[in-house]
Amino acid sequence: MDKDWSDKNKEIQKLLSKEVTFGEAIDKLIEFRGELFQQITWIVEGYPEEAFYQMPFPGANGYHSKTLAYSIWHIFRIEDIVAHEMIAEDEQVLFRDDRLSKISSPIITTGNELEGEEIAEFSKKLNVRELYLYAKAVKESSDRILSHLQYKDMKRTFTEETKRKLVESKCVSADENAFWLIDYWCGKDIKGLIQMPFSRHWIMHIEAMQRIKNRLCKIARKGVDPVAICGLSCNHCFLGEWCGGCRTEYNTCSFATCSEGRICPNVKCCNEKNIDGCYECSELEVCNKGFFVPTNDGAGAAKAQSLFIRKYGKKAFLKVQTRLHEKYDFQKVQEILGQDYEEALRFLEENGQSVYSKTEKYSGDV
């Protein structure tokens, strides 16, 4: 488990145990859930549709053996059922506003009964955008329920009547891989439910989602030119585990995710000009698009790197980057290169004298 997340969760659970710190615990829990949900948001906004039904770890022993779509469905179906059937005793979010139809899910259960290829086939049927909106609505609904709980509610337990209602709802499959959930939930008090479906369960599955998307990005980048169209090195970027690069469908680079249609202005421009990258453009020195917009802290660094590639080629560029990143992290390298692209270019040349020939011209090699 992620150490930072684990530590935060432990602190929250400790605060929940005392009446004097209960309010603080709920506030911290809601804040922590927001932090965790941001991970889901980034994944949904950053990856192509096909990513959500891929299973890069088929047959593995762990939550990462699932898909991204299944993970989202599973997390929030469990929370929706627990929050509304058990704690609030009202209507589940899934059954409001025609959400089930919008998501196109063939099931209303938690999905525990699904295995192997069944998970992939189920995931293909889901409308990921609507699934995300459902997850967001469940989170917000649960946060409201949490904010209204009092310390005295923590010891509230559940009866056989609760079990009967859960069975009759058919939201938990009768399959042996799923039906145990009812006894598990009903064997806990409110505090126990907060400690699992509302927090720890999120952590385990979101970590699994990170493993899935990291592997998908790695697969997408295999054999792909590691030099970004703007001139940055994907091999050395801090987004390496999150991003497949702008030459793949798994592009989560900042200027892609914040641009219309998720297409970076530099990528769009180079595609329109039918060139490999900004380093082939005659307007590079005066360009203010995308990464080169003056307000971007890394504008000078990015432009200098493109100019270096134009003069010495990609192989030399990647070697210089490797040399610099042996000493500094990505952020420090960008800081060292600074805002003046001419000075940055000189710095790159001084640090790369032994790995390139000054007479070598860009040849498009990798």
URVEN-V680352 format. One record per run of one state. SS is the DSSP state (~ for helix, > for strand, _ for the rest). FROM is the first residue (numbers start at 1). LEN is the number of residues. Records with the same first field share a line. If there is no record, write none. Layout:
BEGIN
SS = FROM-LEN, FROM-LEN
END
This chain:
BEGIN
_ = 1-2, 17-2, 47-2, 54-9, 66-2, 89-4, 96-3, 104-13, 126-2, 149-2, 156-4, 170-6, 187-3, 222-5, 228-5, 234-20, 258-2, 263-2, 274-4, 281-3, 287-3, 293-6, 313-1, 326-4, 338-3, 352-15
~ = 3-14, 19-28, 49-5, 63-3, 68-21, 93-3, 99-5, 117-9, 128-21, 151-5, 160-10, 176-11, 190-32, 254-4, 260-3, 265-9, 278-3, 284-3, 290-3, 299-14, 314-12, 330-8, 341-11
> = 227-1, 233-1
END
